């Protein structure tokens, strides 16, 4: 299915790769129907010792990298001072809701 360089030609996509129980490639199918039939036939084989649990997935052509994409590293110049996060959930609740929730649950509060 691949050329001399090991690249799969674009006209061969999409195809369906079938895997065995160990996750190793079992075979490739050009049609999804064939992959489904192969999985089903191996699952229901009349010889129990020959049964295999196969799976398959669709393999699409690799997406080309946009030529405008540039990899860069961030340069830290100045940082903002630390921000204060939201208060704990129970601190934001009204007292009556907090009591009701704490009674209904078996949660124990503890401090780290």
QUIWO-V304783 format. One line per field, one symbol per residue. phi: phi as a letter, one per 30 degrees, with the letter a starting at -180 (. if undefined). psi: psi as a letter, one per 40 degrees, with the letter a starting at -180 (. if undefined). A space follows every 50 residues. Layout:
BEGIN
phi->???
psi->???
END
This chain:
BEGIN
phi->.cdedicddeddddbbccbdddiddcacbdbdeddddddddddcedcedc dbccbbbdccdddddddddbdbcdcdcbcddeccdddeedddddeddddd ddddccdcdbcc
psi->diadeehhideeiiihhhiadeeihdiiididdddddddddddfhdhdde iigiiiihhiiihihheehhhiihhhciiiiiihaiiidddeiidddddd ddddifhhiii.
END
